[in-house]
Amino acid sequence: MQRERRRSWGHEACLASLGAILLSSGCVVQMYPGPELPRRETARIAAAGASISNIDGMELPVGSTFMVRAGLHAVSASTTGASGEKLGPATICFAAKGGGSYQVGFESDRRISLMDQDTGLTVEAFPVSAPRECAPPRPRPAVAVAASPTPDTEPPPSRGAAPAADDETPTSGPVGAAAVASGPPAERASPGVDSEVPRDRRPGRPVRPTEDSGAERPWVRHPGNGFTLDFGGFFGGTDLATATFTDGSKSTLSGGSGVLFSVGLMLTPLWAGDGAGFGFDAFAGVKYDSVGDSSTNISLTRYPLGLGAHTLLHLGDRWWFIVRGGIVKEVGVSLGGSYGNADLVGSLGGFGEGGIYYVMSGLDGHAALVFTFRYSVSNDSNSGGTFSANSAGAIVAVHFNF
């Protein structure tokens, strides 16, 4: 009975004023009991390219605009895809602000979403499997105990209050609200989803993303778009020179060894849902290595330029696996030392790379740390002689996502 009454609050008012035929053509259905509240205490929910079928567990006339109290609400909607298939119903939970106007729709990736009509921005919301998962917590027991009389004391009868009876307690209007509030704590009705009680974490329930968590921000959900700074160390290639020190130790300069610093740009425009992203990247840097001391120093300097493609695979939470490959060209290759300098010509080569991509919680999720292993293949030549510049090494990178 109580649920049936609640479902008829706004419907009866709308039917009385405009008639049942207008429910699907613009009539605003009031979804809370009692008289109409000021606009600053309510919010409107409408559909954009979708049909709202349920709000807070109440079945609704399809196609209407609905007026709710400001607070936490669960909205279920469905739509028809481009190929005629039905999408949904899907349910999201969000906090409606007083005076706000919202539109429920579906994104290109077939996910339900919510937009603020006043700003045109996507509203923070999270999916739930059932409307009851969006319900605010019950009042804390400590508050109920403090407000109730002690067990040994009989509460005095309220002046003008009706005697206790087995009749059903009214659930709508000012009188019904007063009757519920004056009853013992065990008999008080739990607050509905239209309540303005702030959302809290309840024991035994998973923690949902909030507006401050950033878990649904686009650069966290779909990273890999921004600038990169790479630092690495490499070894390999043909041995070019060996330095022997007074203590008997030796150090060798090889064609692919050295310390790398590079900057780059990374873009990931293509996504398969939230599980995999595909894009391309480019980088330019400097690679340097040397052996010997100040009197017999020999160094090798080159400037690698690279262009590649990459894939990001979601591992869980903020963790991703990144794999990339492409072409690399080393320019300005110079072998020099105390005896003189020699310019080398670097060939066009290739590289492959793989590792872990982690989106950090700091800086609002804009920054990511990347740990990868890279192997590249190329050759350097001079005066007809060619030697290997193949290299292998580890890279630690910082990505700044847009």
N, C-alpha and C positions, 0 to 999 in steps of 0.2 A: 504493500500500500504506500509506504513512504517513498519508495523509488518511483512508483507510478505517478505520485503527486509531483515529485521533483521534476520529472520529465515534462510535465504539462505547464510549468510556470510561465515560460516565455511563449509557448505555443498558443495558449488560450488568449493571452493578451493580443497576440498578432492576429489570430483568427477573428477576434471580436472587432478589431479595427479595420482590417482590410479584406478578410476572407481567406479561406484556405488556398485559393488559387494563387495568391500573391506570395506564398511562402517560398516559391522557387523563382521569384522574379524581383528580389530586392528588398523584401520586408526584413527588418532587423529584429531578430528573435532575442528576447531577454532571457539569459540563462541563469538568473539568480532570483530568489523569492523577494516578495515585497515590492514597494514602490520603486520607481526609476531613480537611480542614484545620479549624482553630478558626474559630468563627463570626466573630470579629473580623477574619479575613483573607479572608472571602468575602462575597458579596452574592447576594440572591435576586431573580429577575426573573419576574414573572407577568403574565398578561393580564387586562384589565378591559374586557369588551365587544369583544374582539378575539381573534385567533388569532396566536400567535407561530410563525413558520415557519422562522426562520433566526437563529442567533446566531454571529457571527464567521465566516460562510461555511459553517457546518455545518447541514445539513438536520435538522429536529427533528420529534418527534411532536407533533402539534397539541394544544394545550390543557393542557400540563404546566407545572409550576413548575420553574425551572432555577437551579442553584447555580453561580456563577462566581467566579473569583478577583477580588479588588478590583483595579481598574484600568480601562483603556479598553476599551469593547466596542461592537460594532455589532449592532443588533437590528432584525429585519425582521418586520412584522406586517401583517395585513389584517383587514377587517371587512365587514359588510354594511350598506349605508345604509338610511335610513328607507323608501325606495321600492324596496328590494330589489336595488339595484345594488351590485356589489362594489367596495370601496375598497381600494387597495393591490395587491400588497404595497408598503409604504413602509419605508425604512430610516433609522434615526437612530443617531448616535454620541454616547456620553456616558461620563463617568468615574464608575464605581461605587465607592462608599466601603465600607470594611470594616464588616461588621455591618449594612449597609443592606438595605432591602426596597423593591422598585420595581414599579410597575404600568404596563404599556404599554397605551395606548388611543388613541381618536380624538376630537378636539374637535368642537364643533358646526360649525366651518368645514371639516370633513373633513381636518384635518391630524393626523398622528400626533403623540402627545405622551407624556411620561413623568412619573409622579407618585411622590413619596416617600411610601410608606405610613405611615411613622412621623409625618411632619409634615403630610401632606395638601397639600403645596406642589408646584408644577410644577418639575421638575428641568431645569437648563440642558442642552440637547442641540442638535445641529445635524444637518440632513438630509444624507445622502450617497447617491450613485447606486449604489454597490457596497460591500459590507463591507470590501474591501481598502483603501478610502480611509480607514478608521478605524484601520488598523494603526499601532502605535507605530513610531518610527524605528529603524533598525538601529543597533547599537553604533557609536560613532564610530571611524573608522579609527585615530586616535591611540591610543585605549585598547587596541585589538587588537594594534597593533604593539608597544606597551610591554609587553604581557603575553606576547608570543611570543619565542622565542630568535632570535638573530641568524642571517642566512642561512648564515654560514660555520660555525656551530656545530650539531652534531647533538644534538638534545635527548635527555637520558638517559632510558632506559626507566623507566616508573613501576613501583614495586615492586608485584608482584601483578597488573599490568595484562595484559590479554589481548593476544596478538600481533596486528598489523595483518592484516586480511583483507578480502576483497571482500564479506563478508556484510553484510546490511543493519544499520545501527546502530539499536539499540533507541531508541524515542522515548517510552516511558512508564516510570514508576517511578523510584526513586532510582538504580538501576544505569544506566538509560538516560541520565538527566540527567548523571551523572558521566562517562559515555563521551563525550557530546557536548562537555562542558566541557573534557576533556583533549585533544581533537583540535586540529590546526593551525587557525589563524584562517580559512583559505579553506574548511575543511570544516565549520565550526561551523554548526549550524542557526540560522536567523534566529528571533528571539523571536516567539512567537505573540501573538495579540491578548489572551491571558490574562496576559501579562507585566506586571509591576508597574513597568516602565520608564516614567518620566514622559513625557507627551506633549511633543513638541518641534516646532518648525517645520522642515520639510524644504525644501531648495531646490527651486524649480520648482512648489511647491504653493500654492494660495490660502490665505490666513490665515483660519482659522475663528474664530467668536466664542468667547470664553472666559467664565468666570463673572465676570471683572472688566471685560469690555468693555462690558456693558450693551446689546449690539446686539439682544437679544431681549427686553428688558424691555418690559412692556406699554405704559408711557407713551412709549417710543421707537418701538415698532412701530405703536401706535395713539395718536398724540398728539391734541391739541385738546380736552383736558379740564382745566379749571383757571381761574385768575384771570388777568386781562389788565390791563396798564398801557399806555395809548396816549398818544403825543406827536405833534402834527401842526401843520402850518401851511397855511392856506387863503387863497384869494382868490376874488373874484367878487361878483356881486350889484350892486344899484343903488348909485351913488355918493351918499353922504349928506352928507359934509362934506369940504372941502379946506382944508388949512393951508398958508400961504405963509410961508417963513422969510426972515430978513434976507439970506441969501446967494442968494435967488432960487429955491431948491429948493421943491418942493411935495410934500405927502403927502396921500393921499386915504383917507377912511374909507368902506368899502363895506359893504353889507348882509350879505355872506357871508364877509368877510375876518376873519382873526384867528388866534390861537394856541389850539390845543385841548389840553386834558388830560382824560383820562377813565379810569375804572376799569370793569371788566366781568367777566362770567362767560361761559365758553365750554364747551359740552358737545357731544361727538361720539359718540353711542351706537350709531349704525348704521354697519356696515362691510361692504363687498363685498370679502372676503378681506383682503389687506394693501395693496390698490391704491387704494381710495377710501373716504373716510369722510364721513358726512352728519350734521349736527347743527344746533343753534340757539345763539344768543348774545344777550346784552343788555349795554347799557352806559349809564353816566351820567357827565356831565362838565361842564366849564365852557369857554366859548369867549370870548376877550377880544381887543379891538383898540382902539387909540386913535391920535389925531393931535394935533399942536400941542405947546405947551410947558406949563409949570406954570401960567401965567397964562391961557392960552386953550386948555386941554386939552378935547378932546371924545372920549368913549369909548363903546364898545358892548359890553355884557356880556349873555350868554345861557347857558342851561343845557340842553344837548341831552340828550334821553333817546331811546334807540334799542332796537329789538328786530328781530332778523334771523335768517336761516338761512344756513348756509355748507356748502361742500364742500371737502374736502382731497383732492388728487390726488397720488399718489406719483410723484416725478420720479427718485428714486434715492438710495440710502444714507439720509441724514438730511434730504434736501431734498424739499419739498412745494410744490405750487401751491395757493393758497387763493383762492376766489371766494365772495363773500357779498353779500347784499342784504336790504333790509327797510324798515321805516318809522322815521321820526325825528320827534320833537316838541320844539321849543325852548320852554322855559318861562322865566319871569322875565326876559324881554328888556327891557333898560333902556338908553336912550340918554341920556347925561348929560354935564355939563361945568360950566364956571365960570358959565354962564348959568342952569343949572337942570337938572332931570331930566324925562324923558318915558318912560312905560311903554308898551311895544309888545306886541302880541299875535302870537305865532308860530303859523303854520298847521301842520297835520299834513302831512308830506312823506315823501319816500322817498330811499333812497340805494343805490348800488351800489359795490362795492369788489373789487379783485383785486390779487394780488401773490405774494411768495415767503415761505414759512414754513420756517425752518431750526431743527432740534432741535440744540442745542449739546451738546458732549461733556462740558462741565463740569457741576458740580452733579448728577452721576449721571444726566444726560440729562433732568432735570426741567424745565429752562428752554429756551425757544425764542425766537428773534428773528424778527420779522415786519416786512416792508417792503411796504407797499401804497399804492395810489392810490385815493382815494375821491371820488365826485361825488355831491352831494346836491341835492335840489330842494325849496324851501319858500318861503313868503312871510311878511312881517311887515306888520302894519297898525296904524294909529293914527288915530282920529277920522275914519274913513271912507277914509283914504288907504292905499294898499297899495303896497309896493315889494318887489322881488325880494331874497331871501336865499339864492339859489343859490350853491353854493361848490364849488370843486375844490381838491384838495391832496394832499400826501403824508403818510403816517403811519409812524412807527417805533414798534413795540410790543414789549413783553416779555411772554411768556406763561409762567406757572408751572403746569406740568402735574402732576396728581395722580399 
